[in-house]
Amino acid sequence: MCGIAGMWGDVDETLLQAMLSKIAHRGPDGQGIALESSQGALAHCRLAIMDPAGGDQPIYNEDRSRVLVANGEIYNFPALRTALSNRHRFRSRSDSEAIVHLWEDERSDAVRALDGMFAFVAMDDRSLFLARDPIGIKPLYWGIHQPGAGREILCFASEVKSLANWVDEVAEVPPGTYYDSETGWGEYYQIPEPSPLEDLSPEEHAGRLRAALERAVTKRLMSDVPVGAFLSGGLDSSIIAALARQQVEELHTFSVGIEGSPDIEAARRVARHIGSIHHEYLYTGEEVLAHLPAILYHLESFDQDLVRSAIPCYFCARLASDYVKVILTGEGADELFAGYRYYKEIQDPDLLQEELRRSVSSLHNINLQRVDRMTMCHGIEGRVPFLDTDLIALAQTIPPQLKLKTLADGRQVEKWILRLACQDLLPDDIVWRDKEQFDEGSGTVDLLADLLQPLLAGLDVPAYRAAHADLPLRSAEECLYHKLLAEAFPRPEPVMRTVAHWTADRLAG
């Protein structure tokens, strides 16, 4: 896990250093710059996960004719290394080194062979290539810098803040997409279409799901540094922690909230059940107010739902950073298995399945943005087993009525098939616990209701909305977050234009 930045079309080393400085928090273990020619340059700040001693970046091929910077983890690196070693000499045990050799051999087809979460940029003396993982777990942005005299420089970086001071328009590289300076943009992945296997029994579907989940967790334990797990006490994080604990002798788990919040109590119960080394932190309203500007700055969003969930995530990542460098999280389960309340309003099973597919495809700039920014600002790497591409494909084969199951008494149980698949791992009251949002279970929503009143008292909300009529500012709370985010940047406009809205996305289409 790292931060990457660079440029193509011209080289301005001063600008490159400035871009890198804005994302230095993503890589506290080292920095590197490759000034390859007058046409392109790459920069990297490193969080050392694989091969801490020998995995510095930028990474070159054998004759240094190609160079790469990468952010993320390639889980099938061992198999790729074995195959590539017939033709290439590896200088490290870093998973990222496989990418530069694969790109040298296969160019744009290289991305289809990668199993993992990644954003990377590679170049040689004639071309630039950049790509983002299938789901958009790792971020990548680009924009055009115009220093004058008709010059244009394509700039790219892991976070918007790295570009905002020098680029008027920042664009996100879409998930499952690559850019080749010689051939243009290409899409290499889409979420599979739903294809329910109606002839399988619920127990057979549950068995297949459990096996896929176990494989997904096993992949994400690949690390040369300690791995832990967020543990809210909800179903999703509890399942991931329980599966990880089966393979990790001393698994550290982490929970945050306010005193007496449901998540704190549930997480304690799960930690005792699975035998993890559990850590918790109880934050106060004063701490939330003190850290809110920093949370917004790192999050790069003012969407109120995202901000609310980012607050406990921020404090949990800060707590975890004292013990581990890699953290497993439960993101993606709600979108795959119908965990949100609004799914219950969709009566047509086919429409529900399509909405779940759309929900997964929209995670890249909402929930996954939160996970990436809140972990990386504390120098740890977040991994999301539920968003394994094999697991996503399998989820498309599970009938929607097994995801959101209607019981004989008319009650609807969200994520029913997931609960069935994992009911032996956890206490019954955890497996069948009602769904709560991270911000609700941690107590954050209740805390914010009173906490923000003094700040809102000085804000003329109607006037503020009128002044920003081009934005869907849904509430006084969101107006406040917009104001605080704008104050965090010298040039806020490029940042504001990249902000995605969960509610708008959810209702789209």
Buried (B, 14 or more C-beta within 10 A) or exposed (E): BBBBBBBBBBBBEEBBEBBBEBBEBBBBBBBBBBEBEEBBBBBBBBBBBBBBEEBBBBBBBBEEEBBBBBBBBBBBBEEBBEBBEEEBEEEBBBBBBBBBBBBBBEBBEBBEBBBBBBBBBBBBEEBBBBBBBBBBBBBBBBBBBEEEEEEEBBBBBBBBBBBBBBBBEBBBBBBBBBBBBEEEEEEBBEBBEBEBEEEBEBEEBBBBBBEBBBBBBBBBBBBBBBBBBBBBBBBBBBBBBBBBBEEBEEBBBBBBBBEEBBBBEBBBBBBEBBEBEBBBBBBEEEEBBEBBEEBBBBBBBBBBBBBBBBBBBBBBBBBBBEBBBBBBBBBBBBBBBBBBEEBBEBEEBEEBBBBBBBBBBBBBBBBBBBBBBBBBBBBBBBBBBBBBBEBBEBBBBBBBBBBBBEEEEEEEBBBBBBBBBBBEBBBEEBBEBEBBBBBBBBBBBEBBEEBBEEBEEEEEBEEBBEEBEEBEBBEBBBBBBBBBBBEBBEBBEBBBBBBBBBEEBBEEE
